[in-house]
């Protein structure tokens, strides 16, 4: 309920979480493929 500032902060943290999750998933897949290949 803090207006635009809190909305921006929530959006930023959501974007950071998404990017972190994508990088983590990508690393896991590359490790799996390295062992399989």
MMTF fields as JSON, N, C-alpha, C and O atoms, coordinates in Angstrom:
{
  "mmtfVersion": "1.0.0",
  "mmtfProducer": "UNKNOWN",
  "numBonds": 147,
  "numAtoms": 148,
  "numGroups": 37,
  "numChains": 1,
  "numModels": 1,
  "chainsPerModel": [1],
  "groupsPerChain": [37],
  "chainIdList": ["A"],
  "bondAtomList": [4, 2, 8, 6, 12, 10, 16, 14, 20, 18, 24, 22, 28, 26, 32, 30, 36, 34, 40, 38, 44, 42, 48, 46, 52, 50, 56, 54, 60, 58, 64, 62, 68, 66, 72, 70, 76, 74, 80, 78, 84, 82, 88, 86, 92, 90, 96, 94, 100, 98, 104, 102, 108, 106, 112, 110, 116, 114, 120, 118, 124, 122, 128, 126, 132, 130, 136, 134, 140, 138, 144, 142],
  "bondOrderList": [1, 1, 1, 1, 1, 1, 1, 1, 1, 1, 1, 1, 1, 1, 1, 1, 1, 1, 1, 1, 1, 1, 1, 1, 1, 1, 1, 1, 1, 1, 1, 1, 1, 1, 1, 1],
  "groupList": [{"groupName": "UNK", "atomNameList": ["N", "CA", "C", "O"], "elementList": ["N", "C", "C", "O"], "formalChargeList": [0, 0, 0, 0], "bondAtomList": [1, 0, 2, 1, 3, 2], "bondOrderList": [1, 1, 2], "singleLetterCode": "X", "chemCompType": "L-PEPTIDE LINKING"}],
  "groupTypeList": [0, 0, 0, 0, 0, 0, 0, 0, 0, 0, 0, 0, 0, 0, 0, 0, 0, 0, 0, 0, 0, 0, 0, 0, 0, 0, 0, 0, 0, 0, 0, 0, 0, 0, 0, 0, 0],
  "groupIdList": [1, 2, 3, 4, 5, 6, 7, 8, 9, 10, 11, 12, 13, 14, 15, 16, 17, 18, 19, 20, 21, 22, 23, 24, 25, 26, 27, 28, 29, 30, 31, 32, 33, 34, 35, 36, 37],
  "secStructList": [7, 7, 6, 2, 2, 2, 2, 2, 2, 2, 2, 2, 2, 2, 2, 2, 2, 2, 2, 2, 2, 2, 2, 2, 2, 2, 2, 2, 2, 2, 2, 2, 2, 2, 2, 2, 7],
  "xCoordList": [0.813, 0.0, 0.851, 0.382, 2.074, 2.955, 2.957, 3.798, 2.027, 1.97, 2.965, 3.315, 3.414, 4.269, 5.6, 6.14, 6.129, 7.436, 7.388, 8.276, 6.347, 6.27, 5.967, 6.438, 5.184, 4.915, 6.207, 6.466, 7.015, 8.297, 9.227, 9.938, 9.222, 10.091, 9.652, 10.488, 8.343, 7.821, 8.14, 8.513, 7.992, 8.304, 9.778, 10.135, 10.634, 12.076, 12.447, 13.219, 11.906, 12.248, 11.72, 12.367, 10.553, 10.008, 10.887, 11.138, 11.356, 12.224, 13.546, 14.041, 14.12, 15.379, 15.207, 16.072, 14.097, 13.831, 13.707, 14.235, 13.012, 12.841, 14.173, 14.45, 15.003, 16.312, 17.167, 17.83, 17.152, 17.929, 17.47, 18.289, 16.146, 15.591, 15.983, 16.314, 15.949, 16.322, 17.793, 18.139, 18.658, 20.09, 20.325, 21.118, 19.637, 19.793, 19.361, 20.067, 18.195, 17.696, 18.643, 18.889, 19.167, 20.095, 21.366, 21.871, 21.878, 23.087, 22.825, 23.643, 21.681, 21.337, 21.244, 21.766, 20.583, 20.453, 21.799, 22.039, 22.678, 23.981, 24.812, 25.565, 24.691, 25.403, 24.86, 25.627, 23.521, 22.9, 23.322, 23.683, 23.275, 23.64, 25.117, 25.494, 25.952, 27.386, 27.621, 28.456, 26.882, 27.058, 26.47, 27.005, 25.351, 24.735, 25.499, 25.658, 25.97, 26.659, 28.035, 28.781],
  "yCoordList": [-1.207, 0.0, 1.264, 2.319, 1.179, 2.33, 3.123, 4.003, 2.826, 3.562, 3.043, 1.863, 3.935, 3.548, 2.969, 2.063, 3.488, 3.024, 1.554, 0.785, 1.155, -0.244, -1.156, -2.292, -0.667, -1.451, -1.675, -2.78, -0.628, -0.757, -1.71, -2.488, -1.652, -2.536, -3.989, -4.877, -4.231, -5.585, -6.121, -7.284, -5.271, -5.678, -6.017, -7.016, -5.179, -5.414, -6.732, -7.507, -7.0, -8.245, -9.454, -10.502, -9.322, -10.416, -10.693, -11.849, -9.629, -9.787, -10.426, -11.318, -9.975, -10.54, -12.02, -12.829, -12.382, -13.783, -14.618, -15.728, -14.092, -14.813, -15.036, -16.136, -13.993, -14.111, -15.135, -15.96, -15.082, -16.025, -17.452, -18.361, -17.646, -18.973, -19.491, -20.667, -18.622, -19.012, -19.417, -20.425, -18.631, -18.95, -20.276, -21.1, -20.482, -21.715, -22.925, -23.932, -22.824, -23.914, -24.198, -25.355, -23.146, -23.291, -24.015, -24.876, -23.669, -24.334, -25.809, -26.663, -26.105, -27.496, -28.3, -29.412, -27.745, -28.45, -28.662, -29.721, -27.671, -27.833, -28.89, -29.62, -28.984, -30.035, -31.409, -32.343, -31.53, -32.809, -33.22, -34.373, -32.273, -32.59, -32.944, -33.777, -32.321, -32.628, -34.08, -34.778, -34.526, -35.904, -36.903, -37.998, -36.52, -37.43, -37.478, -38.543, -36.321, -36.253, -36.864, -36.905],
  "zCoordList": [0.0, 0.0, 0.0, 0.427, -0.464, -0.419, -1.712, -1.895, -2.614, -3.861, -4.882, -4.885, -5.745, -6.871, -6.407, -7.042, -5.304, -4.831, -4.443, -4.809, -3.698, -3.279, -4.463, -4.508, -5.419, -6.631, -7.404, -7.881, -7.529, -8.213, -7.502, -8.139, -6.165, -5.394, -5.552, -5.719, -5.499, -5.661, -7.052, -7.203, -8.068, -9.436, -9.58, -10.203, -9.0, -9.083, -8.424, -8.987, -7.229, -6.549, -7.315, -7.337, -7.944, -8.744, -9.956, -10.296, -10.608, -11.777, -11.374, -12.063, -10.26, -9.776, -9.455, -9.789, -8.811, -8.489, -9.754, -9.82, -10.761, -12.017, -12.716, -13.195, -12.776, -13.424, -12.693, -13.322, -11.352, -10.558, -10.819, -10.958, -10.885, -11.124, -12.506, -12.656, -13.513, -14.875, -14.932, -15.549, -14.288, -14.278, -13.563, -14.02, -12.443, -11.674, -12.5, -12.548, -13.151, -13.985, -15.147, -15.489, -15.745, -16.861, -16.427, -17.148, -15.253, -14.747, -14.485, -14.828, -13.874, -13.581, -14.872, -14.948, -15.893, -17.163, -17.839, -18.42, -17.772, -18.427, -17.709, -18.354, -16.388, -15.649, -16.031, -16.262, -16.098, -16.469, -17.877, -18.11, -18.815, -20.194, -20.308, -21.132, -19.49, -19.52, -19.083, -19.658, -18.066, -17.608, -18.599, -18.771, -19.26, -20.217, -21.532, -22.129, -21.978, -23.258, -23.136, -24.114]
}
